[in-house]
Amino acid sequence: MKIGLFFGSFNPVHIGHLIIANTMATTTDLEQVWFVVSPQNPFKKNKSLLHEFDRIDLVERAIADNARLKATDIEFSMPRPSYTIDTLARLQEKYPQHQFKLIIGGDNLAQFPNWKNHEKILEFYGLYVYPRPNSAPSPLEHHPNVKFIEAPLLDISATFIRESIKKNRSIRYLVPEVVEEIIERKRFYI
């Protein structure tokens, strides 16, 4: 099976993430998209990061009705910060029957050469790139293992959602209803 891997903090998961994942699962040759919930992004600071078990719970509830979307906690048991190449190797070892592709936003493509072992990721896995606002040009745009996917141009940020919660503003329609209910009930991000 060909599986797209959508890495992120998902802090919290929002409709932008879900739209991109569903677009990848329904308009490309990917048979499934797995949300790889990262305990800690090596490029981001750790403040205001909800516990990884809460974040994966929110993702699982958000995608529960879509058989083509899955969540994985593969990085929870790995050294931190976890690097994409190490996670890809672990997944390939655990699921040798699958072919994995990495899903990234166009804004990350310009930074991709800074990633650990980015050449190996390109060579052995390849990238499915979705559009993002203000994406800088990248020398990798014409690489044979970089595939651009037509998808809605979305600029919804988890930071905006967390700030809205802190200011007691509505997050309705920014996150799935079930995610909004859990955030309110458990008083996350306050």
N, C-alpha and C positions, 0 to 999 in steps of 0.2 A: 504494500500500500504506500502511496506517495502522501506524505504528511508535511504540512507547513507548520513551522514552529514560530509562535508569536510570543517573544520574550517581553517581560515587563514587570514593573512593580505592581501595577494594577491597584493603585492606592488612592481611590477605589477604582474598580472596573467601571467603565461608563459606556454610554451608547456609541461613542466614537470607536472604542475598541471592538464592540460587538458588530458594528457595521463593517469595519475592515475585515474582521475574521470571517464573517458570513460571506462577504464579497469574495474573499480568497477561496472559500470552500465551495462556492456555487458558480463562479465564473472562470475558474482556472482548472488545470488538470489535477489539483490537489484533491484528495479524497476526504481528508479531514484536516482540521486546524487544531493544534494543541496550544493552549495558553500555558506557557512556562512561567510560573509565578516565581520571581526572583526574590530571595530573602534580602539581598543587598546588591545594588547596581554599583560596579566599581567606579562609575563616573558621577554618582550622586551621593550627597550627604544623607545620613540616616535619620535626621530629625523628622518628626511627624509621620514616620512610617508605621502603619498599623502592623500588628504581629502577623507573620506570614500565614499562620493557621486561619486567622480571621479573613485575610485577603483571599486565600484560596477558597474558603467557604463562600465568600461573596461571588467569586467567579463561577464556582460550581452551581450556585443557585441561579445566577444570571443566564447560564447556558443550558440549564437542565432540560429544556424542551427541544434542544437541537442536537440530534444524534451525530452531526458532522463536526461538532465542537466538543473538545475535551479539555480538562485541566490536568496538569501534572505538577507534582511536588518534587520532582527529580533533584532539584538544586537544594532542597532542605537538608539533605544529608551530605552535601558536598562542602569542601573547604570554602571559606568566605574571605574576600568576595569571590564569587564564582565567575569564571570566564566562559563565554559562549563556546569556544572551541572545546573546553573540557566537558561541558554539558552535552555537546553534540557527540563527543566520543563516548560518553557514558550511555546516552540514549541508543547509539548505534550498537554498542556492546549488549545492551539489555534487549533491544528489539532488532536483531539482525535482518529480520524479514522485511523491514520497512526502509523506504528511501526518504530521507529528511531534507527539507528545504527551509531556509531561514527567511522569515518575513521581516522586513524592516521598512521604516518610513524613509521617504526621499531625503528628509533632513539629516538622517543618519548616514546616508551613502557617502557624503563628503568626508565624514569623520571615520568611515569604515577602515581606511588604512592605518588608523591608530589602534585598532583592536588587536588583541593578542592573536598571533598566527592567522591574520586575516587572509593570507594567500591560501592556506589550507582550507579554510572555510569556503572560499570561492571555488577552489579546485574540486573538493570532494562533496560539497553540498549545494552551493549556489544560492543566489538571493532572488526573492520575489519582492519587488519594491513598489510600495503604494505612495501616491502623491501626498505631500505635506506642504503647508504654506511656507513661503520663504526658504525653500530648499536651495542650497548653494550648488553650483555646478560641481560635478565630480569627474575625475579622470576614469572612473570605473563605469561610466554610463554606457560605454560601447563594449564592455567585457562580455564575452560569449555566455558566461554563467550568471549574468545579471539580467533579470526579466522584469520589465516594467508592467504593472497591472493597472488597468483602468479602474479607478475606485473614486468614490466621493471625496472631495477635498474638505477635510474636517479639521477644525481648530478648537477642539474641546479639550480642556486640560484638567487633570486630576487636581492640580494646584488650585485652579479656579473653584472647583467643587469643594475642596477642603476649606478654602477661604470663605466661601458662601456659608458653609455649615457653621464656622466660627462666628460669622456675623448674623447668624440666625435667619438666613435667606433661604428661599425654596431651592431645592435641587431637582424638583419634579421635571421630568423629561430629559434630564442630563444623565440619569442612571436608571436602570430598570426599576420598576415599582418594588419588586422584592428586595432589591439592594437598598433602596431608600428606606423601606420599612425596618430592615435590620440595623442600618446606620442610626436611625432615630431611636429604636428600642434599646440598642446597646450603647447609645450616646457616644458613638465613634467620632473622632476629630473635633470634639468640643474642647 
